[in-house]
């Protein structure tokens, strides 16, 4: 760690055509909004255990900052004995770790909630599984020597703007509990799928918090602050919160959920045994069970589970079901995790439309 220098969140620009920043195309991603860019992964691209970078979903709250790898610094301050800053070269010299993690946007499947909440109209493609490599955050914290009463770590991004319901411009920032920050798999990620982290996905450095919804994995990290009290910033108290009849509380870990990859929506298959497969994930525990239904009468078929690529990656499941009579069928998948949580039949409503993990359905046809 180096002595403090410069201003917090210095934004040093690089050319607009950043190397490693592939353009968005219809065949690689489905654009939800162009400015700031928000785009979904196509279902067909999710067939791979690890999602290609070009297919990985993009979530942006503000316009993308342009940061230069050679000059960017992370300011480190707060309840610590050794405040200062860390350059990208500093991080590159620390021990590196690779983590394959499934990451889902907290607003994924918002369009399935009724009445429809405001916010980005995500369908089901704000989900990807990626190999991240970087420095475990605890190595940086060890050098900073947090105070004994440190309770949380705040990550502040270089992206900022003025939300419609805010009184002033704010930077994107989220805090995580200290025990989560100290996990060996919580990273300051520098590469994505073996390549330098594209600026579109938070380069040159982003936070990775496995098991949590994507808002915790702050992109374009410009500041790390150790806190002794709860953080009460805009994206912790006004956005990325569950606001319902139980009150208001921050969104944290991913709820148990499953996705049918094949057959896909509208497929026509011959009569007989049909193999249905997909993915299941949860931030609260291991996947313990996935079942598939072919109708609405409550009959469920138990699927086989395949081991995940890593403890933080989704589980592949598959099951063969008999579809002998020509006609239309509605396939549904339902996952359960080791905490006992199970996907609900219907979305759990909340004002901002976060955490929809309701059972999804795919309609297919059996040909005569």
C-alpha positions, -999 to 999 in steps of 0.1 A, spaced: 0 0 0 13 35 -8 9 68 10 -23 88 2 -20 110 -28 -45 129 -51 -82 132 -47 -107 104 -40 -120 88 -72 -96 106 -96 -111 99 -131 -83 97 -157 -96 90 -191 -83 67 -219 -93 66 -256 -129 58 -263 -120 26 -283 -109 7 -252 -92 -26 -262 -112 -56 -250 -145 -37 -250 -164 -56 -277 -194 -38 -293 -229 -49 -283 -246 -67 -311 -280 -83 -314 -265 -118 -317 -245 -114 -285 -268 -95 -261 -303 -82 -259 -303 -45 -252 -327 -33 -225 -314 3 -225 -287 20 -246 -278 48 -223 -265 39 -198 -261 5 -214 -281 -24 -199 -282 -57 -218 -293 -93 -212 -276 -126 -220 -295 -145 -246 -309 -178 -233 -290 -198 -259 -257 -183 -247 -264 -196 -212 -260 -232 -223 -223 -230 -215 -211 -236 -179 -191 -204 -181 -206 -175 -201 -186 -159 -228 -176 -123 -221 -194 -111 -252 -226 -128 -239 -223 -117 -202 -251 -94 -191 -243 -57 -185 -258 -36 -157 -251 1 -156 -267 27 -133 -247 56 -148 -226 62 -179 -194 42 -180 -163 61 -167 -131 59 -187 -103 48 -165 -66 43 -174 -50 11 -160 -16 28 -156 -29 58 -136 -60 46 -118 -58 44 -80 -81 30 -53 -82 54 -23 -83 34 10 -96 52 41 -119 50 71 -115 30 103 -80 17 97 -44 23 109 -27 26 75 -48 46 50 -34 52 16 -40 41 -20 -34 11 -42 -25 12 -79 -33 -15 -104 4 -25 -103 2 -28 -65 -28 -52 -69 -10 -72 -96 18 -79 -72 -4 -94 -45 -15 -131 -45 -41 -138 -72 -71 -161 -70 -96 -173 -96 -133 -178 -88 -161 -190 -111 -192 -174 -99 -228 -170 -110 -240 -134 -108 -276 -123 -112 -289 -88 -113 -313 -81 -84 -339 -68 -109 -338 -99 -131 -373 -110 -142 -388 -78 -130 -412 -80 -159 -428 -110 -143 -440 -91 -113 -475 -77 -111 -482 -48 -109 -451 -40 -129 -426 -20 -108 -405 8 -122 -369 3 -131 -351 -15 -159 -376 -39 -176 -354 -70 -173 -368 -103 -186 -348 -134 -175 -314 -127 -191 -297 -107 -164 -277 -138 -153 -243 -151 -162 -215 -173 -148 -180 -160 -152 -144 -168 -143 -130 -139 -123 -93 -135 -113 -79 -110 -89 -68 -101 -54 -87 -114 -25 -99 -83 -7 -87 -95 26 -50 -91 14 -57 -54 9 -75 -51 42 -47 -69 60 -23 -42 48 -47 -14 58 -50 -28 94 -87 -21 101 -97 -11 136 -110 -38 159 -145 -23 158 -146 -23 120 -180 -37 109 -183 -32 71 -164 -23 40 -178 3 15 -168 1 -21 -173 32 -42 -173 32 -80 -160 59 -103 -194 60 -120 -218 87 -107 -249 106 -117 -281 122 -104 -310 98 -100 -345 113 -105 -354 108 -68 -321 121 -54 -313 157 -44 -277 156 -57 -253 136 -78 -242 103 -62 -215 77 -69 -225 41 -71 -215 26 -37 -224 -5 -17 -213 -18 17 -208 -54 27 -203 -69 62 -167 -73 73 -170 -111 75 -181 -111 38 -152 -88 29 -128 -111 45 -140 -142 26 -111 -156 5 -134 -156 -25 -143 -119 -23 -121 -104 -49 -109 -72 -64 -111 -87 -99 -86 -77 -126 -94 -103 -153 -126 -118 -167 -125 -152 -184 -88 -150 -187 -86 -116 -203 -80 -81 -188 -113 -69 -173 -132 -49 -200 -142 -14 -190 -178 -24 -199 -177 -49 -170 -159 -26 -145 -123 -25 -157 -97 -20 -147 -109 -33 -113 -142 -43 -99 -154 -60 -67 -167 -96 -68 -189 -107 -40 -199 -144 -48 -234 -154 -37 -248 -118 -36 -269 -101 -62 -248 -82 -87 -252 -47 -71 -227 -58 -44 -200 -64 -70 -192 -27 -75 -177 -18 -109 -148 7 -115 -137 6 -78 -123 40 -69 -125 39 -31 -125 14 -3 -137 27 31 -138 7 63 -168 15 84 -178 10 121 -214 19 115 -241 9 90 -238 26 56 -268 47 47 -261 58 12 -285 61 -17 -279 26 -31 -280 10 3 -312 27 17 -332 39 -13 -323 15 -41 -315 -22 -41 -338 -26 -11 -368 -48 -5 -397 -23 1 -428 -42 11 -453 -49 39 -423 -60 61 -406 -27 58 -374 -17 40 -342 -37 40 -311 -40 17 -310 -66 -10 -282 -91 -2 -278 -127 -12 -293 -143 -43 -325 -162 -37 -328 -199 -49 -338 -200 -85 -337 -222 -116 -337 -217 -154 -347 -240 -182 -322 -239 -211 -336 -266 -233 -361 -272 -248 -364 -234 -253 -396 -213 -257 -417 -224 -287 -396 -255 -296 -414 -284 -314 -404 -319 -304 -415 -354 -315 -436 -375 -292 -417 -396 -267 -392 -390 -239 -379 -355 -239 -348 -344 -220 -353 -311 -201 -322 -294 -186 -311 -261 -172 -293 -244 -143 -301 -237 -106 -283 -214 -82 -286 -198 -47 -266 -175 -26 -280 -191 6 -268 -227 2 -261 -256 -21 -288 -267 -45 -303 -298 -30 -332 -305 -54 -347 -295 -87 -381 -308 -100 -398 -303 -134 -435 -303 -141 -451 -306 -176 -485 -294 -166 -503 -275 -139 -517 -306 -121 -489 -307 -95 -470 -338 -109 -433 -331 -106 -403 -352 -119 -371 -352 -99 -341 -340 -119 -305 -353 -116 -280 -327 -103 -245 -324 -117 -216 -309 -96 -210 -272 -103 -178 -258 -117 -171 -242 -83 -189 -237 -50 -202 -203 -63 -214 -215 -97 -248 -227 -108 -257 -264 -108 -267 -282 -140 -298 -303 -137 -315 -326 -162 -345 -349 -163 -363 -370 -190 -400 -366 -191 -426 -385 -211 -445 -363 -236 -465 -388 -256 -495 -369 -267 -492 -342 -294 -501 -307 -282 -489 -278 -261 -470 -283 -228 -458 -259 -202 -425 -269 -186 -418 -255 -151 -387 -260 -130 -385 -256 -92 -353 -256 -71 -346 -260 -34 -314 -252 -16 -297 -266 15 -312 -238 37 -347 -253 29 -357 -223 7 -377 -232 -24 -389 -213 -54 -424 -199 -49 -451 -203 -75 -456 -166 -78 -433 -136 -74 -431 -120 -40 -441 -85 -47 -420 -55 -36 -422 -19 -47 -389 -18 -66 -392 -53 -82 -361 -70 -68 -354 -107 -61 -380 -123 -83 -372 -160 -80 -406 -174 -88 -410 -206 -109 -404 -198 -145 -421 -216 -174 -414 -225 -210 -440 -235 -235 -432 -261 -261 -451 -282 -286 -452 -320 -293 -458 -326 -330 -483 -351 -342 
